[in-house]
Amino acid sequence: MYLVDEKRIVALVSTHQRYIINWIYKKKINFELFETNDFMLKYLLLYIGCFLFFIGTQAQQLGMKNYSNLDGLPSNEVFHSHFDSKGYLWIATNDGVSRFDGEHFVNYYISDGLTENTILEIEEDSHGRIWFVGLSGKLSYFHNGQIKKFKWNNNLLKLKNKSRIISSNGFTPIDTNEIKVLINNGSLIHIKGENHKRYNIFNKDSLCINKFNHQYHTYIRNPIKDSLSLFVKFDSITHCIKIKSNYPNNYIPSYFLYLEYKDHIIYLYQNKAYTIYRDGSYKLKNLDFYPNTILKGAKGGIWIGSYHKGLFFYDNNNLSGDAFLNILENQEITSLIYDQNSRGWVTTAYNGIFHIQSAHVTNYYKESYKSDHFINKILAIDTNTLVFFARNNKIYLKQDSTEQLQELSLLTLDETKVYQAKKYDNKVLLACGTGIIEVPISFFTQTNHPTKGIKQWQHMSSKDFVLQDDVLWIASSTGLYYVLDFNKKKKNILSQLNNLHLRLNKIIKAPEYSTDSTSALIAQSMESQWIFTYPKDSPKDITIKPFKLHDSIPNYAANDLLIDKKRKGLFVATKGSGLFYTAADTNILWTTEHGLLDDNIYVMKWHNDSVLFAGTNNG
């Protein structure tokens, strides 16, 4: 997706999806839906799904949060970030370091033990100590709640002289008395206790730029003025690439940016990218920017943060073609990092930190039949099988073993549509316009899809139902129905609650409002919500009163409600307003402007507790 101006975006996706983009392009962006600063609002939709890197699908983001000195960060000038082994995010700024736990910043300064307040790089050693590289080159480390200075800092400064420590892979802490530092005059400084050495490796004119645990070995050499030699060693074979350099003799770049892949590496130098392959061949690509940091995409692709031109994404692993995306334009990106949930953290030189949270959406279409896009209901048969019920009375089967949807035929649905479907033991119950239909599980799971055992209770416009206390409660356009002793083998009797003139379309269990002796249900009518309570030993003695949602939840007319068990949140499938989510103090609303196929959402379903499927008017 590309920015056109401050109010419009244009997206390029596969040809068959282009008609969707036409009306996304014409809509205005409602910036009020997101909790972020004004500077980031114009870039917000450009982040949709990009940190989960996709090709041929659409994606969207949950939101983006910008952290600055107003949120507790010591400074907006951020140089580096690092997630430690305990899950804390450490941030290096020009005014101290900060530790972030997801909610609060804890800041550390010279008064807390730092050698200086300007910290350029953060690393963690094998013992869990967090090391800080200061502007002057002095080192300190955090351990057991305290910051201590490196004992041999003065010796390090003498050995380093006026050279710079190489950023990105240049510093390796080993223990409290042992470190290795690469400096930009081609030297390696190794301090271990009383032994302090400075030397050039490989005949005193080459320098290994890899971390010790990396797969390949890459060396840099500067034998003559205005020239660099890049040596790449795959297994036992070494290849050499000559690079034009603006650095004086005996000096090499003060930072190294490279990525390793199975059959090639990518090395960035100034505004050039070298892709070197195992056979010694390489490709040179001139970039329109000067890179500052580089990161592999969580699901492929490459991110490059630049000096003053923002963040670039290439949707391949060799930087071929133009950048797929350019965001955070005109900003200096200082570091890129993923947390344990594959969500991106971007640090900038002047605007603090940006945290990107993403959700990946895959859209399914059937181009030949527009009516097939109208999905009423989704049912999980097992962990590998989903069933989709379309408005044209057709059924589609989705199994993890295939990306294709299989169409099924159920004759009893020829004259009606499915409003609700639920699985109980070895059967599936369907609420439809002509009543309740009972379908054996075997119809969906067996390859021949047998129809034997299908039953139907007619003469009732059923919209939803729930089984609680062995009572089947049925929400209908003509009121509330119930079947007592539903699981008993005797013939079930369908009854209607008298004097209830409500058009109900949704009913769910409400255990939060139940007691040891009473049970509760929450029902959605066309206009509002209602709570039903009844004694467990006498379900027919039910009481009804209006139910008002929490004040933080807008009163959307809802088609479906779904609990987010992990975060104790609630998803609301609204009638024409989009997909609404609330948890604690968080409110988020997604609409077609953020990637939804349609704002009228009929149904939602969790799959494997990680993927939310939403059925809309359009797919």
Protein Blocks (a to p, Z undefined) as FASTA:
>chain_A
ZZfblmbccddddfklmmmmmmmmmpccdfklpccdfklmmmmmmmgoklnopghiacdd
fbdcdddfknopabfbdfbdcddfkopacdddfebcaddehjaccdddfknopabfbdfb
dcddfkopacdddfkopacddeehiacddfklmmmmmmnmmaccdeehiaccfblmbccd
ddfeopacddehjbccdddeehhiaccfbdfkbmbdcddddfbghiacddddehjaccdd
ddddfbdehiacfbdcddddfkbccddehjbccdddfkopacddddfbdcfbdcddfegc
jddddehiajaddfbfkopajdfbdchehiacfbdcddfkopacdddfklopaddddddd
dddddfklmklmmcfbdcdfblmbccdddfkopacdddfkbcbdcddddfklmmbccfbd
cdehjbccdddfkbccdddfklmmpmnlpaehiacdehiacfbdcdeehiacdddfkbcc
ddehklpmbdcdddddehiacddfbdcddfklgcfkbccdddddfkbccdddddfklmkl
ccdddddddfklccdddfbdcddfknopacdddehiapcddehjaccdddfknopabfbd
fbdcdehhlaccdddfkZZ
